[in-house]
Every structure is written in structure tokens, then in C-alpha cells.
Amino acid sequence: MRDNRLNALEAGNPEVIVTANIGCQTHLDGAGRTPVRHWIELVEEALA
């Protein structure tokens, strides 16, 4: 199921996948494919 989800999310060749769910982040990032980040990390970087 994880691979199917990642295949769909990676169809547009994103540099990063962003989520609001830490469980989803951990699960998808565990595949070691496209980096998965929590949206608040991107906000933090933008404000730094």
C-alpha cells in the first residue's frame, strides 16, 4: 500500500512530499525514496 501511495505522489517528480500527519511522514519516509517533510518544517525554514 505504501508503494502505491508513493507511486501516485511521485508521478509529478516532486523534490519533496509534504504532510501534516507525523505518522504518514514516518511511514512514507521509511521507504527511502522522495524525502517526506512535515509542513511546519517548511514554514520554519521560510521564517529563518
N, CA, C, O and CB atoms as a CASP TS submission, in Angstrom:
PFRMAT TS
TARGET T0000
AUTHOR 0000-0000-0000
METHOD Language model
MODEL 1
PARENT N/A
ATOM      1  N   MET     1       0.821  -1.187   0.000  1.00  0.00           N
ATOM      2  CA  MET     1       0.000   0.000   0.000  1.00  0.00           C
ATOM      3  C   MET     1       0.874   1.264   0.000  1.00  0.00           C
ATOM      4  O   MET     1       0.552   2.240  -0.677  1.00  0.00           O
ATOM      5  CB  MET     1      -0.939  -0.009   1.208  1.00  0.00           C
ATOM      6  N   ARG     2       1.988   1.244   0.766  1.00  0.00           N
ATOM      7  CA  ARG     2       2.877   2.399   0.793  1.00  0.00           C
ATOM      8  C   ARG     2       3.438   2.681  -0.596  1.00  0.00           C
ATOM      9  O   ARG     2       3.490   3.833  -1.025  1.00  0.00           O
ATOM     10  CB  ARG     2       4.017   2.176   1.792  1.00  0.00           C
ATOM     11  N   ASP     3       3.856   1.636  -1.296  1.00  0.00           N
ATOM     12  CA  ASP     3       4.428   1.840  -2.633  1.00  0.00           C
ATOM     13  C   ASP     3       3.404   2.417  -3.597  1.00  0.00           C
ATOM     14  O   ASP     3       3.742   3.265  -4.422  1.00  0.00           O
ATOM     15  CB  ASP     3       4.972   0.523  -3.185  1.00  0.00           C
ATOM     16  N   ASN     4       2.159   1.970  -3.506  1.00  0.00           N
ATOM     17  CA  ASN     4       1.107   2.518  -4.370  1.00  0.00           C
ATOM     18  C   ASN     4       0.909   4.006  -4.098  1.00  0.00           C
ATOM     19  O   ASN     4       0.770   4.802  -5.027  1.00  0.00           O
ATOM     20  CB  ASN     4      -0.220   1.758  -4.160  1.00  0.00           C
ATOM     21  N   ARG     5       0.898   4.373  -2.815  1.00  0.00           N
ATOM     22  CA  ARG     5       0.729   5.781  -2.446  1.00  0.00           C
ATOM     23  C   ARG     5       1.906   6.603  -2.948  1.00  0.00           C
ATOM     24  O   ARG     5       1.717   7.682  -3.511  1.00  0.00           O
ATOM     25  CB  ARG     5       0.586   5.932  -0.918  1.00  0.00           C
ATOM     26  N   LEU     6       3.129   6.096  -2.747  1.00  0.00           N
ATOM     27  CA  LEU     6       4.307   6.829  -3.201  1.00  0.00           C
ATOM     28  C   LEU     6       4.353   6.931  -4.722  1.00  0.00           C
ATOM     29  O   LEU     6       4.740   7.969  -5.259  1.00  0.00           O
ATOM     30  CB  LEU     6       5.574   6.157  -2.688  1.00  0.00           C
ATOM     31  N   ASN     7       3.970   5.891  -5.406  1.00  0.00           N
ATOM     32  CA  ASN     7       3.941   5.946  -6.876  1.00  0.00           C
ATOM     33  C   ASN     7       3.027   7.066  -7.349  1.00  0.00           C
ATOM     34  O   ASN     7       3.369   7.801  -8.276  1.00  0.00           O
ATOM     35  CB  ASN     7       3.473   4.596  -7.465  1.00  0.00           C
ATOM     36  N   ALA     8       1.866   7.198  -6.715  1.00  0.00           N
ATOM     37  CA  ALA     8       0.925   8.258  -7.083  1.00  0.00           C
ATOM     38  C   ALA     8       1.492   9.637  -6.739  1.00  0.00           C
ATOM     39  O   ALA     8       1.402  10.565  -7.543  1.00  0.00           O
ATOM     40  CB  ALA     8      -0.425   8.048  -6.371  1.00  0.00           C
ATOM     41  N   LEU     9       2.070   9.770  -5.554  1.00  0.00           N
ATOM     42  CA  LEU     9       2.616  11.055  -5.132  1.00  0.00           C
ATOM     43  C   LEU     9       3.839  11.461  -5.949  1.00  0.00           C
ATOM     44  O   LEU     9       4.064  12.650  -6.172  1.00  0.00           O
ATOM     45  CB  LEU     9       2.977  11.005  -3.665  1.00  0.00           C
ATOM     46  N   GLU    10       4.618  10.502  -6.389  1.00  0.00           N
ATOM     47  CA  GLU    10       5.843  10.787  -7.135  1.00  0.00           C
ATOM     48  C   GLU    10       5.617  10.914  -8.643  1.00  0.00           C
ATOM     49  O   GLU    10       6.567  11.154  -9.389  1.00  0.00           O
ATOM     50  CB  GLU    10       6.857   9.705  -6.872  1.00  0.00           C
ATOM     51  N   ALA    11       4.397  10.760  -9.091  1.00  0.00           N
ATOM     52  CA  ALA    11       4.101  10.810 -10.528  1.00  0.00           C
ATOM     53  C   ALA    11       4.533  12.130 -11.165  1.00  0.00           C
ATOM     54  O   ALA    11       4.909  12.161 -12.337  1.00  0.00           O
ATOM     55  CB  ALA    11       2.612  10.597 -10.760  1.00  0.00           C
ATOM     56  N   GLY    12       4.482  13.202 -10.407  1.00  0.00           N
ATOM     57  CA  GLY    12       4.892  14.510 -10.931  1.00  0.00           C
ATOM     58  C   GLY    12       6.340  14.855 -10.629  1.00  0.00           C
ATOM     59  O   GLY    12       6.753  15.999 -10.817  1.00  0.00           O
ATOM     60  N   ASN    13       7.117  13.882 -10.165  1.00  0.00           N
ATOM     61  CA  ASN    13       8.532  14.065  -9.845  1.00  0.00           C
ATOM     62  C   ASN    13       8.792  15.204  -8.847  1.00  0.00           C
ATOM     63  O   ASN    13       9.579  16.106  -9.134  1.00  0.00           O
ATOM     64  CB  ASN    13       9.300  14.328 -11.115  1.00  0.00           C
ATOM     65  N   PRO    14       8.144  15.166  -7.691  1.00  0.00           N
ATOM     66  CA  PRO    14       8.371  16.228  -6.709  1.00  0.00           C
ATOM     67  C   PRO    14       9.752  16.108  -6.061  1.00  0.00           C
ATOM     68  O   PRO    14      10.317  15.017  -5.993  1.00  0.00           O
ATOM     69  CB  PRO    14       7.285  16.191  -5.632  1.00  0.00           C
ATOM     70  N   GLU    15      10.290  17.230  -5.588  1.00  0.00           N
ATOM     71  CA  GLU    15      11.550  17.213  -4.853  1.00  0.00           C
ATOM     72  C   GLU    15      11.319  16.742  -3.430  1.00  0.00           C
ATOM     73  O   GLU    15      12.200  16.136  -2.821  1.00  0.00           O
ATOM     74  CB  GLU    15      12.203  18.600  -4.856  1.00  0.00           C
ATOM     75  N   VAL    16      10.138  17.017  -2.900  1.00  0.00           N
ATOM     76  CA  VAL    16       9.793  16.659  -1.535  1.00  0.00           C
ATOM     77  C   VAL    16       8.281  16.445  -1.455  1.00  0.00           C
ATOM     78  O   VAL    16       7.516  17.064  -2.195  1.00  0.00           O
ATOM     79  CB  VAL    16      10.261  17.759  -0.530  1.00  0.00           C
ATOM     80  N   ILE    17       7.870  15.575  -0.563  1.00  0.00           N
ATOM     81  CA  ILE    17       6.455  15.353  -0.277  1.00  0.00           C
ATOM     82  C   ILE    17       6.190  15.978   1.085  1.00  0.00           C
ATOM     83  O   ILE    17       6.957  15.763   2.023  1.00  0.00           O
ATOM     84  CB  ILE    17       6.075  13.810  -0.301  1.00  0.00           C
ATOM     85  N   VAL    18       5.112  16.750   1.204  1.00  0.00           N
ATOM     86  CA  VAL    18       4.796  17.454   2.441  1.00  0.00           C
ATOM     87  C   VAL    18       3.496  16.906   3.011  1.00  0.00           C
ATOM     88  O   VAL    18       2.532  16.672   2.281  1.00  0.00           O
ATOM     89  CB  VAL    18       4.690  18.984   2.201  1.00  0.00           C
ATOM     90  N   THR    19       3.481  16.704   4.323  1.00  0.00           N
ATOM     91  CA  THR    19       2.307  16.178   5.006  1.00  0.00           C
ATOM     92  C   THR    19       2.099  16.902   6.328  1.00  0.00           C
ATOM     93  O   THR    19       3.016  17.532   6.855  1.00  0.00           O
ATOM     94  CB  THR    19       2.444  14.667   5.238  1.00  0.00           C
ATOM     95  N   ALA    20       0.895  16.806   6.852  1.00  0.00           N
ATOM     96  CA  ALA    20       0.586  17.358   8.168  1.00  0.00           C
ATOM     97  C   ALA    20       0.488  16.249   9.209  1.00  0.00           C
ATOM     98  O   ALA    20       0.247  16.518  10.386  1.00  0.00           O
ATOM     99  CB  ALA    20      -0.722  18.160   8.121  1.00  0.00           C
ATOM    100  N   ASN    21       0.672  15.012   8.781  1.00  0.00           N
ATOM    101  CA  ASN    21       0.487  13.855   9.663  1.00  0.00           C
ATOM    102  C   ASN    21       1.834  13.190   9.923  1.00  0.00           C
ATOM    103  O   ASN    21       2.456  12.663   9.000  1.00  0.00           O
ATOM    104  CB  ASN    21      -0.514  12.836   9.044  1.00  0.00           C
ATOM    105  N   ILE    22       2.285  13.212  11.172  1.00  0.00           N
ATOM    106  CA  ILE    22       3.599  12.646  11.520  1.00  0.00           C
ATOM    107  C   ILE    22       3.654  11.145  11.262  1.00  0.00           C
ATOM    108  O   ILE    22       4.703  10.620  10.889  1.00  0.00           O
ATOM    109  CB  ILE    22       3.925  12.928  12.988  1.00  0.00           C
ATOM    110  N   GLY    23       2.543  10.456  11.456  1.00  0.00           N
ATOM    111  CA  GLY    23       2.509   9.018  11.174  1.00  0.00           C
ATOM    112  C   GLY    23       2.695   8.748   9.692  1.00  0.00           C
ATOM    113  O   GLY    23       3.417   7.832   9.300  1.00  0.00           O
ATOM    114  N   CYS    24       2.044   9.546   8.885  1.00  0.00           N
ATOM    115  CA  CYS    24       2.174   9.437   7.425  1.00  0.00           C
ATOM    116  C   CYS    24       3.615   9.750   7.011  1.00  0.00           C
ATOM    117  O   CYS    24       4.197   9.060   6.174  1.00  0.00           O
ATOM    118  CB  CYS    24       1.176  10.401   6.705  1.00  0.00           C
ATOM    119  N   GLN    25       4.174  10.789   7.603  1.00  0.00           N
ATOM    120  CA  GLN    25       5.548  11.174   7.293  1.00  0.00           C
ATOM    121  C   GLN    25       6.508  10.030   7.589  1.00  0.00           C
ATOM    122  O   GLN    25       7.347   9.688   6.756  1.00  0.00           O
ATOM    123  CB  GLN    25       5.951  12.422   8.088  1.00  0.00           C
ATOM    124  N   THR    26       6.386   9.449   8.753  1.00  0.00           N
ATOM    125  CA  THR    26       7.267   8.358   9.164  1.00  0.00           C
ATOM    126  C   THR    26       7.109   7.161   8.247  1.00  0.00           C
ATOM    127  O   THR    26       8.095   6.551   7.832  1.00  0.00           O
ATOM    128  CB  THR    26       6.983   7.952  10.608  1.00  0.00           C
ATOM    129  N   HIS    27       5.874   6.829   7.933  1.00  0.00           N
ATOM    130  CA  HIS    27       5.587   5.664   7.097  1.00  0.00           C
ATOM    131  C   HIS    27       6.150   5.846   5.684  1.00  0.00           C
ATOM    132  O   HIS    27       6.846   4.969   5.174  1.00  0.00           O
ATOM    133  CB  HIS    27       4.072   5.415   7.035  1.00  0.00           C
ATOM    134  N   LEU    28       5.850   6.977   5.059  1.00  0.00           N
ATOM    135  CA  LEU    28       6.298   7.208   3.684  1.00  0.00           C
ATOM    136  C   LEU    28       7.805   7.415   3.601  1.00  0.00           C
ATOM    137  O   LEU    28       8.447   6.921   2.674  1.00  0.00           O
ATOM    138  CB  LEU    28       5.582   8.413   3.095  1.00  0.00           C
ATOM    139  N   ASP    29       8.374   8.139   4.559  1.00  0.00           N
ATOM    140  CA  ASP    29       9.813   8.404   4.534  1.00  0.00           C
ATOM    141  C   ASP    29      10.616   7.128   4.778  1.00  0.00           C
ATOM    142  O   ASP    29      11.775   7.034   4.372  1.00  0.00           O
ATOM    143  CB  ASP    29      10.177   9.459   5.581  1.00  0.00           C
ATOM    144  N   GLY    30      10.010   6.161   5.431  1.00  0.00           N
ATOM    145  CA  GLY    30      10.675   4.886   5.700  1.00  0.00           C
ATOM    146  C   GLY    30      11.024   4.107   4.451  1.00  0.00           C
ATOM    147  O   GLY    30      11.860   3.204   4.492  1.00  0.00           O
ATOM    148  N   ALA    31      10.392   4.446   3.340  1.00  0.00           N
ATOM    149  CA  ALA    31      10.688   3.769   2.075  1.00  0.00           C
ATOM    150  C   ALA    31      12.023   4.224   1.493  1.00  0.00           C
ATOM    151  O   ALA    31      12.589   3.549   0.633  1.00  0.00           O
ATOM    152  CB  ALA    31       9.570   4.023   1.066  1.00  0.00           C
ATOM    153  N   GLY    32      12.530   5.372   1.963  1.00  0.00           N
ATOM    154  CA  GLY    32      13.817   5.858   1.478  1.00  0.00           C
ATOM    155  C   GLY    32      13.786   6.366   0.050  1.00  0.00           C
ATOM    156  O   GLY    32      14.793   6.302  -0.656  1.00  0.00           O
ATOM    157  N   ARG    33      12.661   6.861  -0.372  1.00  0.00           N
ATOM    158  CA  ARG    33      12.534   7.374  -1.744  1.00  0.00           C
ATOM    159  C   ARG    33      12.567   8.901  -1.712  1.00  0.00           C
ATOM    160  O   ARG    33      13.569   9.477  -1.288  1.00  0.00           O
ATOM    161  CB  ARG    33      11.214   6.864  -2.418  1.00  0.00           C
ATOM    162  N   THR    34      11.518   9.559  -2.140  1.00  0.00           N
ATOM    163  CA  THR    34      11.436  11.013  -2.085  1.00  0.00           C
ATOM    164  C   THR    34      11.349  11.463  -0.624  1.00  0.00           C
ATOM    165  O   THR    34      10.586  10.882   0.148  1.00  0.00           O
ATOM    166  CB  THR    34      10.213  11.530  -2.897  1.00  0.00           C
ATOM    167  N   PRO    35      12.115  12.484  -0.231  1.00  0.00           N
ATOM    168  CA  PRO    35      12.044  12.955   1.153  1.00  0.00           C
ATOM    169  C   PRO    35      10.619  13.395   1.517  1.00  0.00           C
ATOM    170  O   PRO    35       9.917  13.990   0.699  1.00  0.00           O
ATOM    171  CB  PRO    35      13.029  14.118   1.371  1.00  0.00           C
ATOM    172  N   VAL    36      10.208  13.097   2.746  1.00  0.00           N
ATOM    173  CA  VAL    36       8.885  13.469   3.237  1.00  0.00           C
ATOM    174  C   VAL    36       9.082  14.365   4.449  1.00  0.00           C
ATOM    175  O   VAL    36       9.776  13.989   5.393  1.00  0.00           O
ATOM    176  CB  VAL    36       8.022  12.204   3.595  1.00  0.00           C
ATOM    177  N   ARG    37       8.477  15.546   4.428  1.00  0.00           N
ATOM    178  CA  ARG    37       8.655  16.522   5.493  1.00  0.00           C
ATOM    179  C   ARG    37       7.304  16.955   6.036  1.00  0.00           C
ATOM    180  O   ARG    37       6.290  16.882   5.343  1.00  0.00           O
ATOM    181  CB  ARG    37       9.446  17.735   4.993  1.00  0.00           C
ATOM    182  N   HIS    38       7.303  17.401   7.270  1.00  0.00           N
ATOM    183  CA  HIS    38       6.108  17.978   7.869  1.00  0.00           C
ATOM    184  C   HIS    38       6.020  19.437   7.415  1.00  0.00           C
ATOM    185  O   HIS    38       7.039  20.116   7.293  1.00  0.00           O
ATOM    186  CB  HIS    38       6.138  17.863   9.441  1.00  0.00           C
ATOM    187  N   TRP    39       4.808  19.911   7.169  1.00  0.00           N
ATOM    188  CA  TRP    39       4.652  21.265   6.630  1.00  0.00           C
ATOM    189  C   TRP    39       5.240  22.331   7.543  1.00  0.00           C
ATOM    190  O   TRP    39       5.718  23.357   7.058  1.00  0.00           O
ATOM    191  CB  TRP    39       3.190  21.560   6.390  1.00  0.00           C
ATOM    192  N   ILE    40       5.216  22.114   8.840  1.00  0.00           N
ATOM    193  CA  ILE    40       5.725  23.138   9.756  1.00  0.00           C
ATOM    194  C   ILE    40       7.244  23.309   9.623  1.00  0.00           C
ATOM    195  O   ILE    40       7.778  24.375   9.930  1.00  0.00           O
ATOM    196  CB  ILE    40       5.364  22.777  11.205  1.00  0.00           C
ATOM    197  N   GLU    41       7.942  22.252   9.161  1.00  0.00           N
ATOM    198  CA  GLU    41       9.378  22.366   8.909  1.00  0.00           C
ATOM    199  C   GLU    41       9.637  23.364   7.780  1.00  0.00           C
ATOM    200  O   GLU    41      10.601  24.128   7.831  1.00  0.00           O
ATOM    201  CB  GLU    41       9.982  20.986   8.559  1.00  0.00           C
ATOM    202  N   LEU    42       8.780  23.355   6.770  1.00  0.00           N
ATOM    203  CA  LEU    42       8.949  24.286   5.651  1.00  0.00           C
ATOM    204  C   LEU    42       8.653  25.727   6.089  1.00  0.00           C
ATOM    205  O   LEU    42       9.320  26.662   5.645  1.00  0.00           O
ATOM    206  CB  LEU    42       8.030  23.887   4.476  1.00  0.00           C
ATOM    207  N   VAL    43       7.657  25.899   6.955  1.00  0.00           N
ATOM    208  CA  VAL    43       7.361  27.213   7.484  1.00  0.00           C
ATOM    209  C   VAL    43       8.540  27.729   8.311  1.00  0.00           C
ATOM    210  O   VAL    43       8.934  28.889   8.193  1.00  0.00           O
ATOM    211  CB  VAL    43       6.080  27.175   8.328  1.00  0.00           C
ATOM    212  N   GLU    44       9.094  26.853   9.148  1.00  0.00           N
ATOM    213  CA  GLU    44      10.240  27.233   9.974  1.00  0.00           C
ATOM    214  C   GLU    44      11.418  27.696   9.109  1.00  0.00           C
ATOM    215  O   GLU    44      12.057  28.704   9.407  1.00  0.00           O
ATOM    216  CB  GLU    44      10.667  26.053  10.861  1.00  0.00           C
ATOM    217  N   GLU    45      11.693  26.953   8.046  1.00  0.00           N
ATOM    218  CA  GLU    45      12.797  27.320   7.150  1.00  0.00           C
ATOM    219  C   GLU    45      12.528  28.664   6.476  1.00  0.00           C
ATOM    220  O   GLU    45      13.437  29.478   6.316  1.00  0.00           O
ATOM    221  CB  GLU    45      13.012  26.228   6.084  1.00  0.00           C
ATOM    222  N   ALA    46      11.285  28.890   6.086  1.00  0.00           N
ATOM    223  CA  ALA    46      10.938  30.147   5.404  1.00  0.00           C
ATOM    224  C   ALA    46      11.083  31.352   6.338  1.00  0.00           C
ATOM    225  O   ALA    46      11.402  32.454   5.892  1.00  0.00           O
ATOM    226  CB  ALA    46       9.498  30.078   4.862  1.00  0.00           C
ATOM    227  N   LEU    47      10.847  31.137   7.634  1.00  0.00           N
ATOM    228  CA  LEU    47      10.927  32.225   8.595  1.00  0.00           C
ATOM    229  C   LEU    47      12.342  32.457   9.123  1.00  0.00           C
ATOM    230  O   LEU    47      12.615  33.478   9.754  1.00  0.00           O
ATOM    231  CB  LEU    47      10.004  31.949   9.742  1.00  0.00           C
ATOM    232  N   ALA    48      13.234  31.512   8.863  1.00  0.00           N
ATOM    233  CA  ALA    48      14.605  31.616   9.385  1.00  0.00           C
ATOM    234  C   ALA    48      15.432  32.600   8.576  1.00  0.00           C
ATOM    235  O   ALA    48      16.608  32.811   8.876  1.00  0.00           O
ATOM    236  CB  ALA    48      15.286  30.246   9.382  1.00  0.00           C
TER
END
